[in-house]
């Protein structure tokens, strides 16, 4: 399963790396939405995939913050 491997990869990263990935994913989502609005986006399913990846990153960040307390 692809998402399980991605989550395992995220768990191996530091919170600083996760923040960097989160910023990059949010920028990508903004660009995808902009392309979609101007009818330049071919693969609209990519928007959903990026949104879910953002949620996964935020979940791992929250888990790491709670275990650090």
C-alpha positions, 0 to 999 in steps of 0.5 A: 500500500502506497500510503502506508509506505509514505506514513512510515517515511514521514515517521522517520523524519524530524519535525523540521523536515516535516515542516519543510515538507508541509510547506512544499505540499501547501505550495503545490496545492496552491499551484494545482488549484490555480491551474485548475481554475485556469483550466490548465490542470489535466490530472484533477485527482492530484489535488485530492492526493496532495490534500491527503498528504498534507493531512498525513504530515500534520497528523505525524507532526501532532503525534510527534509533538504529543510524544515529546511532551 
